């Protein structure tokens, strides 16, 4: 009897929620607008380079169909363009990244290595990438959203960006996280709130929310995050992009903060 009553109550609640859902959505939308203001649309992507995949760009760089500097300029300009809308970038190395790109172009022009050898040894040669701020990139901020560490700079690369560099990738920015990466929204007293590229009044998710926002907005080609309880998967789902959490222990998080396995 008790089970039957509980089931009836559950069915009634389900029906009420279904019937009131459109109204509750409308009410919540009004509340969001009152507290967050009107949404702003991001500038449209007008550079076709930003629509090419990493594998396509890597091949075009090796074949010298596109210069690495040209690709890097496209991503630097887009990153600068969208940051005021989404507040994703914590620290940048735009000029250093452009210099790295020029060095790649000079290396390719020298012809000291064949296209096949480059594809085998450095498959990401010249490809820009971004990184979650809690994961150390040498010389860049690594506060993990904590006021106490707001001026802390990573003394060396964590293993994930080090592997990307070894494959030829070029780091461009590090992106926002919540305090200690322990929240499903990317907001902190150090870097503020990161916003959704689709609607800047809505959350981008966390804790790798800066990566989700900058990649979705076209300001980055791909990036590095970390995930203990959905920190890659949640922003990816909220932003409609692909995010992969490797199995535990496959990729080292050495020099990441907080220290994870």
N, C-alpha and C positions, 0 to 999 in steps of 0.2 A: 504493500500500500504506500509506504513512504517513498519507495523508488518511483512509483507511478506519479505521485504528487510532484516529486522533484523533476521528473521528465516533463510534466505539464508546465511547470514553472519555467523550465529552461526553454521550452518551445514558445511560451508567451514572450519571454524576454527577447528571444531571437526574432520573433515577428515584430516586436516594438522597435528593436534596433534597425531592422530592415526598412520599416516604414518611416522612421525618423532620420535615417542616414542622410538623405538629400538636404533636410533642414539643418542638421548638425554641421554638414559640410559648409553650408552657406553661412551659418553663424560663425564658424571657425575662420572662414575666409575674411569676414568683416573684422574679427578680433585681430587677425594677423595684420590686416591693413592699418588698423588703429595703432598698433604697437610698432610695426616694422616699416610703415610707410608704403608708398606705391612701389611696385616692382620696376626694374629697369631692364630693357633688353640689351644684351651684349651686342657690340658691333659685329656685323656679318663677316665671315671669313672671305677675304678677297684674294688670297694668295693660294693658288692650286697646290703649291708645295706642301701646305699644311694638310692636304687631303690624301697624301700618299702614305703608304704603310712603311714601317721600318725596313722591311726586306726590300721593298722597291727603292727606297732612298739609298740604302747601303749598296745596292747593285749600281745605281746611277752614279754614286760617288766613285766606286771602283772603276767604272767604265768612263769616268770623267764626262758624263753627260750633264751632270749638275755639279757645281763646285760646292765643297763643304761649307765655304764661307757664305755662299748664297742661301743654303739651307739654314745655317745657324742664324743669319740675319732675319730670316722669315720667322723663326721661333722666338728670337729675342724681341722683335717688334710686336708679335702677337702677345707675348707674356706681359710686356709693358702696357699694351693696350687693354687687356682684360683685368689686370690686377686691381685697378680702382673699383671695379664692379664686384669682384668675388673675394678679394683680400686673401689670396692663397699663398703668395710668396713671402717668406720670412727673410731670406737672404739670397743674394744673387751674385754671380760672377760673369756678367754679360761680356765685359771687355776681355776678360781672360778666356772665356769660351770662344769668342771670335778670334783671338790670337791662336788658340789651339786649332781652330778650324783652318786658319791660314797655313799653319804648320802641316796639317794633313794634306792640303792642296800642294804645297811645295814637295812633300814626300812623294805624292803620286806623280808629280811632274818629273821627278828625278828618274823614275823608271827602275829603281834599284830592286823592286820586288814585283813579281808577276801578279796579275789579277787573281789567278788561282791560289797562289800562296797567301795573298791578302785575305781572300774569302775563307781560307782554312784557318789562318792564325789569328786574324782580327776581324771577325764577321760583322762587328758593329763599328768599324772604322768610320769616324766622323759623325756618328749618329748622336744627336743631343738627347740627354735624359735628365730627369729630375728625381729628387729623393725626399722622402719624409724627413722632417727636421730632426726627429729623435734618432735617426740613423746617421752616424758621423760621416761627413764629407770634409776632408782636411781643409782647415782655414775658414770654414763656414760656421754659422751659428748652430748651436746644439743645446738649446735650453730645455727642451721637452715641455715647453709651456710654463715653466716655473720661473717666477720673478727672481728668485735667488740666483738662477743661472742665466739670466737674460743676456749677459755679455760673454757667456762662455763660448769659445770656439773649439771645434773638434781638432785635436792635435794630429790625427791621422784618419785615413779612410777606414770606415767599417768594412767588413768583408764583402757585403753585397756591392757597394759602389766600386770597391777595389777590383772586383771581378769584372764589372762592366767596363772599367777603364782598361783593364788588361785585354778585353775584347775590342778595344778601340773607341768605346763610347766617351762622350764628353759631358761632364756634369754642368748644368746651367743654373739651377736654383734648388734651394731646399724649401719645403712647404709646411704649412701650418698643421699643428696638432693640438688637442686639448691637454690640460695639465696631466703629466705622467702617462699620457695616452689612455687615460682611464675614463673615457666617456664616449657616448655615441653621437656626439656633436663636436665639431672642431672649433672650440672657443677657449681663449685663455686671457688672463690679465696682461700677458706679454704681447701677444700678437692680435688680439681681438677675435672677431667672429668671421669664419670663412663661410661664404654664401653659395647657394646653388646657382650654377650657370643658367639653369632653366627658369628660375624665379628667385631673385636675390632676397626675397622675404622668407625663404624656406631654408631648412637645414640641408647641408651637403652630406651629413653623416660623419662618422669618425671610427677610429681615430686617425686614419690616413685620409682625412677629408680634404686637406690641401692638395694632395695628389689627385683625388677624384675630380676636384674642381678645375685644376689647371689642365689636366688631360682632356676633360670633356669640353672645355672652352677652346681647345685648339692651341693652348699656350705651351703644351708639351706633347711630345710624341708618345712616350711611355715613361713609367717611373717606378720607383722602389717604395714599397710599404712594408709594414709588419702586421701580423695578425695573431692575436691570442683568443679573442672572443668575437670575431667579426670585423676587425679593424681594417681589413682590406675589402672584405666581402660586402660590408654595409655601404661604404661610400660608392663602391662599384654598382651596387643595386640601385642606390638613390640617383646615381648619375647615368645609368644605362650604358656602362662600359664593362669590359671584361676585367676581372680581377682574380688572381690565382694565389691561394695559400698553399705553399709547399708543405709536405709532410714534416713533422717535427724532427729536427736534427739534420735535415738534408742540407740546409744552408745556414752557415754560422751567423749569429748576430753579435759577434765580437765588436766592441766599441759602440754598440747601440745602447740607448738609454730610454727606459729602464732596461736593465740587462735581462734578456730573455734567452731561452734555450733554442 
